Amino acid sequence: MAMATRRALHFVFKVGNRFQTARFFRDVLGMKILRHEEFEEGCKAACNGPYDGKWSKTMVGFGPEDDHFVAELTYNYGIGHYKLGNDFMGITLVSSQAVCNARKLEWPLSEVTEGIFETEAPGGYKFYLQDHSPPESDPVLKVTLAVSDLQKSLNYWSNLLGMKIYEKDEEKQRVLLGYADNQLPDLEALMKRENQKILTPLVSLDTPGKATVQVIILADPDGHEICFVGDEAFRELSKMDPEGSRLLDDAMAADKSDEWFTKQNKSKASG
């Protein structure tokens, strides 16, 4: 699988309450709906988790996927909530407008240090908002993950996946990594040589009416899933859809799954 450069594209959130989640990302954080896609059956690369029913994917961000880090909101129609693990520590972004929006909407917000506020998306996902004007590039600064062995994770993300070390604090056991412009090796062959876990070998994924992309899905030493996507087809797939917000609203309006479970006196499953 040939790709010219590497960069972090998005972080996936599995959501049980699509309406409240959309409200948080649109109205509190101020992100845009970049595209929305509905699927009648589970993804063959398990993109929506271990479920084979109807699901949807909504991409949200502060700008186009070509040059912004975005969130992927995955919604499985039969799943009401997901158990939150201890690996995702939060996303940090710069936006005084998001802080203002949270206060205006009375969304729970607490100042953890001067000028930095903690809030939560539905499902318990933490976000840290820096109360400053956003940079011209991308307001999203970083994703923070907890790991069990820093040196082992550093070897994986830096030496194997090629991320650059920007900051390293031995005392606090913390490292900041990111991608610079460089060539992507044959990941599948590399991971096999290094006896690393490949969750999904190279596979082509179809999106109805859109481009077919090639992906490889890996797992780091702590089981964090990392999906690498072919560049050329992804650029076609990820074009901003001006109808994205309407498509999401229409899908939410047509979603009668909560009503069905209520009539059956049942609760949605937990993921």
N, C-alpha and C positions, 0 to 999 in steps of 0.2 A: 504494500500500500504506500504510494508515494505522496508525500505532502511537503511543500516547500518550507514552511515555517511552523512553529508551534506557538500557541497561546492558550490561556485558560478561557474557555467559552462560556460555561454556565455551571450552576449548582442546581441539583435536582431536589425539590421538596415534594414529598407525597402528602397530599392534602385530603382531609375528610370533609371539610366544610368549604366548598368551592366559592360560595357567595361571600362569606366573611373573609376568606383569603384574598379574593379579588378586591374587596373593599380595602383591605390593608395595603396591598401593593399599589393599587391605583390612587386611593384617596389619602392614605397616610404617607407612604413613601413618595408618591408622585410619579411612579413608573408608568410607562405606556404598555398597552397590550400590543406586542409586536406581531404575533400570529397565534391562531388557535386552530387545533386539529382534533377531530373526533375519529376514533377507531372502533370498529365493531368487534374485534377480537384481540387477545393479548399479543404483545410484541414478541417475535421469535428470538430476540436478544434479551428478553425479560426487562425491557426498558420501563415497563409499568409495574415491575415486581413479579412475584410468582402467581399472577392471576391471568385467567384466560378469557375473561369477559370484556364487556364494553368499557372503554376508558377514554380519557382526553388528555391532551398536552397543550399547555398555554405558556408561551414565552413572554416574559415581562422584563422591561429594562428601561434605562434612562435614554437609550438611543439604539440605533441599529446594531444587530448582532455582529456585523462586520468589524466594529471597533469598540464595542461595549461588552462588559461582563454582564450576563443576564441570569435570571432565575427561570427554571423550568418547573412549572406547577403540574404535577401528575395527579390526576383524579380518577380513581376506580369507582364506578357507579355503585358497587355493592359494599364498599368499605367506608365505615363511618368515622373511624379514627385510627391512628397509628401509634404504637408504643414508641416513645422518644428515648433514644439511647443516650450514652454519655460521651459520644465522640464529637458531635457538632457543637462547637463553642460559640459560634455567632458569625455574623457578617458585619463588617464595619464600613460605613459610608459617610460621606461628607454632604450634608444638606440642611441648612438652616430652615429651608421651606418644609422639610419633613418634620422637623421639631415643631414648627408653627402649626402644621396640619394636625399633628397628634394632639396638641393642646386644644386646638379649635374643635376637634371631634371628640375630645375627652377620652382619647385612647390612652391606656395606662403607660406612664412614662416616668422614669426615675433617673436623677442625675447621679452617675456613679463616680465621676470626678469632674473637675471644672470644665464645662463646655462639652461633655460627652454624656449622652443619655442612652439608657437601656430601655428597649421596648420588646414586645413579643408579637410575632405573627400567630394566627390561630394554629393550634397544634403544639405551641410552646417553643417555636424556633426563635432564638434571640437575635436581635439586631442592635448595633451600637451606632448612634447617630451623633456625628460631630457637628456642633452648632456653628458652622462657618459657611460661607459661600462656596459652592462646589467648584472644582477645577474645570477648565475648559474641556478636558478629555473625558474622564469617566468618574462619577462620584463614588463608585464602589472601590474601596481601598484594598480589602483583603477578606478572605475566609479563614477562620481559625478552627483547626481540628486538634483534638486531643489524641496523643499516641502513647503506646505503652513502653516503647523503647526508642528514644530520640535518635540514637546513633544508627539503629537499624532503619528507621524511617528516612533519615537523612541520606543514607546510602541508596535507598530505593528511589526517592524522588529526585535526588541530585545526580548520583552516578549512573543510575539506570535510565531514568526518564529525562535527564538532561536539564533540570531546573537550575537556575543560578541562585547562589546564596547571597542575599542582599544584606541580611543582618543575622548575627548569631550571639546569643547571650547564654554562656555556659552556666552562670549562676542561677538564672531563672529557667533554664532548660527550655529555651525558646529559640526558634529559627524562623526567619522570613525568607521564603523562596518565591521565584517567579520565572517566567520564560523570557529569554532574550531571543533575537532572531537567529535561528540556526536550523540545520537540516535534521529531519526526523529519520532515525534509522529504521530498519525493518524490525518493528517492535515484537512481532510474534516470534520471529527467529531468535531475537535477543532474549526474550523472556524464557523461551524453551531452553536455551543454553544455560541460563542462570537459574533454572529450576524454580521460576516464579509462577504464581498462579495466574492462569488465563481463564477468566470466567466465560467469555464468548470469543472463540477464534474469529478470524476475519469473516464477516458476513455482510451481505447487502440487505438494506432495510428500505422498504417502500413506504411512501406517504401518499395516500390517494390524491391524484391530480398534481403531484409535485415530484421533485427530483428523487432519485434513488441514491442513498449514501452508503458508503462502506464504513464499517466500524469494527474496532477491536475493544473488548472490555476486559480490563485487568483488575486485580485486587492487590493493595499494598499489604505490608506485614500485619496491619490491624484490620484488614478486611474492607477498607474504604474502596469503593468501586470507582475506577477511572475509565472513562470512555473516550477513545481517540477516534476522530471522525475525519474522513477524507475531505481535503480542502475544497477542491473544485465543485463537487456536487453540493457540499454544505453551503457554499456561497449562494447557489441557486435556491436551495431549500429554505435558507434563512432570510430571504428577502422580506422586508417589512410588508405586512399585509394591511392595507388601509381599512379593510373590513374586519380585522382581528377582534377589535373590541365588540363590535356588533355580533360577530359569530359567537363569542363567549357569552354575551348577554342572552342571545337566542338559545344557546345550549342550556344555560342555567334555568331559563324560563320553561324549557321543555322537559327538564329533568324532574320526573315525578317519583323518583326512587324513594324519597323520604315518605311521601304520602303512601306508597305501596307498602312499605315496611310498617307504617303506623296502622294501616287497615288490617294487616296480617298479625298485628300485635307482636311484632318482632323488632329486634334491633339490628342495625347494620353490623356486619362483622368487623372485628378489630384486626388491623394489619400489623 
